[in-house]
């Protein structure tokens, strides 16, 4: 049960989002041909993959706050996010992670791809955003024409980023990986990290592709994607869950027997991956996506409760406090995920707790989140991109809306799942 002061904070957050929603609903510009939603703050005019998903997720959760015209505009811009990415899909299925109208004639990442420089592609949130919108409007037909592009999108992932040897997907490099400087990938060799972030969200992306396929009467393809999903879950469980530490880690796939002359002729490397034992908030994503076992979920909850690692008065630190890389520096490009509080991490962990019946922990995560943003609004009149996990003070980028909206979703989710 949330006390009144937290509900008051929620009201102030709702009001801020409502008053500033026009700042993130953007009209077409240059080669961005459809209306879209950007995160706010310094990210004016950027169409991002997982950012647009969470913005839509949050806005749809508080649609009753808006008048009819604004509701319709939000839906137009939400669909526009998807259309913009399809608009810039290349022939081999590649879709960029970000579209920015700048000095170049097309998305920068597409230019690099055409030059033969393989980089990361749209994170696995395309089908998730399509399902989010389609379930809200109760109509998938707007995807009928685009459906072949979805097949090409997955084919591109499978061709360029999937390692059959371990059954996992791998980041090509450390550019625009969502949590920019995640030590499990940042600064490491290309194609070496099967990141738990990438693979956990891909599990849900495949489920959503199956849902889209069924809605469009493509049942055989839907069954194929559900099989792919199950195989991926098994691979994540086998390669990313650490039985000793009871935590989900990213995995190093650059593992093979390296022979030299007559050396290493005997027993070679028979393990598929090595765990990258850095405790990052993304280790909790399997709870959000529902494929952690009950025992794994209980262990993950204990990790969050540990004052020496993830626990913060304002939610969850994005990196465990006892990791050598823990750092609170003010930085853009990369943004800092080495410990600061990010609302999307708070929400993912909150939702995972709720999914597995840990209501008390979910309520506490909600309180801490509302306290963080509520105080920010009281003291600065704005919301920020990320926060100090010890003081709750904003670190940078005022006016950031995006997944900060998820604080409101938390309250709605708790109300939906009342005992």
C-alpha positions in Angstrom: 0.0 0.0 0.0 1.5 3.3 -1.0 1.4 6.1 1.5 -0.2 9.5 0.5 3.1 11.3 0.1 4.1 8.9 -2.7 0.8 9.2 -4.4 1.3 13.0 -4.3 4.7 12.5 -6.0 3.0 10.4 -8.6 0.5 13.2 -9.3 3.3 15.7 -9.7 5.1 13.4 -12.2 1.8 12.9 -14.1 1.4 16.6 -14.3 4.9 17.2 -15.5 4.6 14.6 -18.3 1.2 16.0 -19.3 2.5 19.5 -19.4 5.6 18.6 -21.4 4.3 15.9 -23.8 4.4 18.3 -26.7 8.2 18.6 -26.2 8.6 14.9 -27.3 6.0 14.6 -30.0 8.0 15.6 -33.1 7.0 16.2 -36.7 8.8 14.8 -39.8 12.1 16.5 -40.7 14.6 16.0 -43.5 14.9 12.2 -44.1 12.7 11.4 -41.0 9.5 11.1 -43.0 7.0 10.2 -40.2 6.0 11.8 -36.9 8.0 10.3 -34.0 8.7 10.5 -30.3 12.1 11.5 -28.9 13.3 11.3 -25.3 13.4 15.1 -24.7 16.3 17.1 -23.2 19.3 17.1 -25.5 18.0 14.4 -27.7 15.8 16.6 -29.9 15.1 15.1 -33.2 16.5 11.6 -32.5 14.5 8.4 -33.2 15.9 5.7 -31.0 15.0 2.1 -30.9 14.4 1.1 -27.3 13.8 4.7 -26.1 10.8 5.0 -28.4 9.4 1.7 -27.1 9.6 2.8 -23.5 8.2 6.3 -24.3 5.2 4.7 -25.9 4.9 2.1 -23.1 4.7 5.0 -20.6 2.4 7.3 -22.5 -0.1 4.5 -23.3 -0.2 3.8 -19.5 -1.4 7.3 -18.8 -3.6 8.1 -21.8 -6.5 9.1 -19.7 -4.5 12.2 -18.7 -4.8 13.5 -22.3 -7.6 14.9 -24.3 -8.8 13.0 -27.4 -6.8 15.0 -29.8 -3.6 14.4 -27.9 -4.4 10.7 -27.5 -4.8 10.4 -31.3 -1.5 12.3 -31.9 0.4 10.0 -29.5 -0.8 7.0 -31.5 0.1 8.6 -34.8 3.6 9.3 -33.5 3.9 5.9 -31.9 3.2 4.2 -35.3 5.5 6.8 -36.9 8.4 5.5 -34.8 7.9 2.1 -36.4 7.4 3.4 -39.9 10.5 5.5 -39.6 12.6 2.4 -38.9 11.0 0.4 -41.7 11.6 3.4 -44.0 15.3 3.1 -43.5 15.6 -0.7 -43.6 18.3 -1.8 -46.0 18.0 -4.6 -48.6 19.7 -7.2 -46.4 17.2 -6.4 -43.5 19.5 -4.1 -41.5 17.7 -1.4 -39.5 19.7 1.3 -37.7 19.4 1.7 -33.9 19.0 5.5 -34.2 17.9 7.9 -36.9 19.2 11.5 -36.6 18.6 14.2 -39.1 22.0 15.8 -39.3 24.6 16.8 -41.9 24.5 13.4 -43.8 21.9 12.5 -46.4 20.6 9.3 -44.6 21.1 7.7 -41.2 24.8 7.5 -40.3 24.6 3.8 -39.4 23.1 3.0 -42.8 26.0 4.8 -44.5 28.5 2.8 -42.6 26.6 -0.5 -43.3 26.6 0.3 -47.1 30.4 0.9 -46.8 30.7 -2.7 -45.6 31.3 -1.7 -41.9 29.1 -4.0 -39.8 27.8 -2.3 -36.7 25.0 -3.1 -34.2 21.5 -2.9 -35.5 18.1 -2.0 -34.1 17.8 -3.5 -30.7 15.1 -6.2 -30.2 12.3 -3.8 -29.5 10.7 -3.4 -33.0 8.2 -6.2 -32.6 7.7 -5.3 -29.0 6.7 -1.8 -30.0 4.4 -3.1 -32.7 2.6 -5.4 -30.3 2.4 -2.6 -27.7 0.6 -0.3 -30.2 -1.5 -3.0 -31.8 -2.8 -4.4 -28.6 -3.8 -1.0 -27.5 -5.7 -0.2 -30.6 -6.8 -3.8 -31.0 -5.6 -4.0 -34.6 -2.6 -5.6 -36.2 -3.6 -5.0 -39.8 -1.4 -1.9 -40.1 1.5 -4.4 -40.1 0.3 -6.5 -43.0 2.3 -4.6 -45.6 5.4 -4.4 -43.4 5.4 -8.0 -42.4 8.0 -9.2 -44.9 10.4 -6.5 -43.5 10.1 -8.1 -40.1 11.2 -11.4 -41.6 14.2 -9.7 -43.1 15.0 -7.9 -39.8 15.3 -11.3 -38.0 17.2 -12.8 -41.0 19.8 -10.0 -40.7 20.1 -10.7 -36.9 20.5 -14.4 -37.5 23.1 -14.0 -40.3 25.3 -11.4 -38.6 24.8 -11.5 -34.9 23.9 -15.1 -34.0 26.5 -17.6 -32.8 25.3 -21.1 -33.6 28.0 -22.6 -31.4 26.3 -21.4 -28.2 22.8 -20.4 -29.4 23.2 -16.8 -28.4 23.1 -13.4 -30.0 26.2 -11.2 -29.9 26.8 -7.5 -30.0 29.0 -6.6 -33.0 30.7 -3.8 -31.1 30.1 -1.5 -28.1 28.3 1.3 -29.9 24.7 2.2 -28.9 24.2 -1.0 -26.9 21.4 0.5 -24.8 23.4 0.7 -21.6 26.3 2.5 -23.3 29.3 1.6 -21.1 28.2 -1.8 -19.8 31.6 -3.3 -18.9 30.5 -6.7 -20.2 30.7 -5.2 -23.7 32.2 -1.7 -23.6 35.9 -1.7 -24.6 35.9 -5.4 -25.4 36.7 -7.0 -28.8 34.1 -7.0 -31.6 31.7 -10.0 -31.7 32.9 -11.3 -28.3 30.0 -10.6 -26.0 26.7 -12.4 -25.9 25.1 -9.8 -23.7 22.4 -10.7 -21.2 20.6 -7.5 -22.2 20.5 -8.4 -25.9 19.5 -12.0 -25.4 16.9 -11.4 -22.7 15.1 -8.8 -24.7 15.4 -11.0 -27.8 13.4 -13.7 -26.0 10.5 -11.2 -25.8 11.0 -9.9 -29.3 10.5 -13.4 -30.7 7.4 -13.9 -28.6 6.0 -10.6 -30.1 6.9 -11.7 -33.6 4.9 -14.9 -33.0 2.0 -12.8 -31.8 2.1 -10.6 -34.8 2.3 -13.6 -37.1 -0.7 -15.2 -35.5 -2.7 -12.0 -35.7 -1.9 -11.9 -39.5 -2.9 -15.6 -39.9 0.7 -16.9 -40.3 0.5 -19.6 -37.8 3.4 -21.7 -39.1 5.8 -18.8 -38.8 4.4 -18.1 -35.3 5.2 -21.6 -34.3 8.7 -21.3 -35.7 9.4 -18.2 -33.7 8.1 -19.7 -30.5 10.5 -22.6 -31.1 13.3 -20.2 -31.6 12.3 -18.4 -28.4 12.4 -21.6 -26.4 15.8 -22.5 -27.9 17.1 -19.1 -26.9 15.8 -19.4 -23.4 17.6 -22.8 -23.0 20.8 -21.2 -24.3 20.6 -18.3 -21.9 19.9 -20.7 -19.0 22.8 -22.9 -20.0 25.4 -20.2 -20.7 24.4 -17.1 -18.7 23.0 -18.4 -15.4 25.8 -18.9 -12.9 24.9 -21.6 -10.4 27.6 -20.5 -7.9 26.8 -16.8 -7.9 23.1 -17.3 -8.6 23.1 -14.5 -11.1 22.6 -14.0 -14.9 25.8 -12.8 -16.6 26.8 -11.9 -20.1 29.0 -14.4 -21.8 32.3 -14.3 -23.7 31.9 -16.2 -26.9 35.5 -15.8 -28.1 36.4 -19.2 -26.9 38.2 -21.9 -29.0 41.2 -24.1 -29.0 44.1 -22.1 -30.3 46.7 -24.6 -31.7 50.3 -23.8 -32.4 52.6 -26.3 -34.1 52.2 -29.5 -32.1 50.8 -27.8 -29.0 47.2 -28.4 -27.8 46.7 -31.6 -29.7 45.0 -33.2 -26.7 41.8 -32.2 -25.0 40.7 -28.8 -26.4 38.2 -26.2 -25.3 34.9 -28.0 -25.0 33.0 -25.2 -23.2 31.0 -22.9 -25.4 31.4 -19.6 -23.5 33.0 -18.1 -20.4 30.9 -16.0 -18.0 31.8 -12.3 -17.8 31.3 -12.0 -14.1 30.4 -8.4 -13.8 27.1 -7.8 -12.0 25.0 -5.5 -14.0 21.3 -4.6 -13.6 20.5 -6.4 -16.8 21.0 -9.7 -15.0 17.5 -9.1 -13.7 15.8 -8.8 -17.1 15.0 -12.6 -17.2 12.4 -11.8 -14.4 10.8 -9.2 -16.6 10.6 -11.5 -19.5 9.3 -14.4 -17.3 11.9 -17.1 -18.1 13.8 -17.1 -14.9 12.9 -20.1 -12.7 11.2 -19.5 -9.3 14.5 -20.3 -7.5 16.5 -18.0 -9.8 14.0 -15.2 -9.1 14.3 -15.6 -5.4 18.1 -15.4 -5.7 17.9 -12.2 -7.8 15.6 -10.6 -5.2 18.3 -11.2 -2.6 20.9 -9.6 -4.9 18.8 -6.5 -5.0 18.4 -6.4 -1.2 22.2 -6.6 -0.7 23.3 -3.2 0.6 26.9 -3.8 -0.7 25.8 -4.4 -4.3 22.6 -3.2 -6.0 20.5 -1.7 -3.2 20.0 2.0 -3.3 17.5 4.3 -1.4 16.4 5.3 -4.9 16.0 2.0 -6.6 18.7 -0.2 -8.2 22.3 0.8 -9.1 23.0 0.0 -12.7 26.3 -1.7 -11.7 26.9 -3.4 -8.4 28.6 -1.0 -6.0 31.5 -3.4 -5.3 32.5 -3.7 -8.9 35.9 -2.1 -9.7 34.2 -0.1 -12.6 31.6 1.5 -10.4 31.7 5.2 -11.2 29.3 8.2 -11.2 31.1 10.5 -13.7 29.0 13.0 -15.7 29.3 11.9 -19.3 27.4 11.7 -22.6 28.4 9.5 -25.5 28.7 7.2 -23.7 26.1 7.9 -21.1 27.0 6.5 -17.7 25.5 3.2 -16.7 28.3 2.3 -14.2 26.1 2.8 -11.1 23.8 5.8 -11.5 20.0 5.3 -11.2 18.2 5.0 -14.5 14.4 4.8 -14.3 14.2 2.1 -17.0 16.3 -0.2 -14.8 14.1 0.6 -11.8 11.0 -0.3 -13.8 12.4 -3.5 -15.3 13.4 -4.8 -11.9 10.1 -3.6 -10.3 8.0 -5.4 -13.0 10.1 -8.5 -12.6 9.4 -8.5 -8.9 5.7 -8.1 -9.6 5.7 -10.9 -12.2 7.0 -13.4 -9.7 4.8 -12.4 -6.8 7.3 -10.3 -4.8 4.8 -7.5 -4.2 6.4 -6.1 -1.1 9.7 -5.6 -2.9 7.8 -4.2 -5.9 6.0 -1.6 -3.7 9.3 -0.6 -2.2 10.9 -0.1 -5.6 7.9 2.0 -6.5 8.2 4.1 -3.4 11.9 4.8 -4.0 11.3 5.7 -7.6 8.5 8.1 -6.8 10.7 9.7 -4.1 13.5 10.2 -6.5 11.5 11.9 -9.2 9.1 13.7 -6.9 12.0 15.3 -5.1 13.7 16.2 -8.4 10.5 18.0 -9.4 10.3 19.8 -6.1 13.9 21.0 -6.2 14.5 21.6 -9.9 11.1 21.7 -11.5 12.2 19.1 -14.0 13.2 15.5 -14.5 16.7 14.3 -15.5 18.2 11.4 -17.4 20.0 9.7 -14.6 20.7 10.2 -10.9 23.2 9.7 -8.0 22.3 6.4 -6.2 23.5 7.8 -2.8 21.9 11.3 -2.7 19.2 11.0 -5.4 20.5 14.2 -7.0 20.2 14.5 -10.8 23.5 14.0 -12.6 22.6 15.5 -16.0 20.2 16.3 -18.8 17.2 18.1 -17.4 14.0 17.9 -19.3 14.4 14.2 -20.0 11.0 12.5 -20.2 11.2 9.1 -22.0 11.3 6.2 -19.5 10.9 8.5 -16.5 7.1 8.1 -17.3 7.4 4.6 -16.1 7.2 5.8 -12.5 3.5 6.4 -13.2 3.2 2.9 -14.8 4.5 1.4 -11.5 1.5 2.7 -9.6 -0.9 1.5 -12.3 0.7 -1.9 -12.3 0.4 -2.2 -8.5 -3.3 -1.2 -8.7 -3.9 -3.9 -11.4 -2.3 -6.6 -9.3 -3.9 -5.9 -5.9 -4.1 -9.0 -3.7 
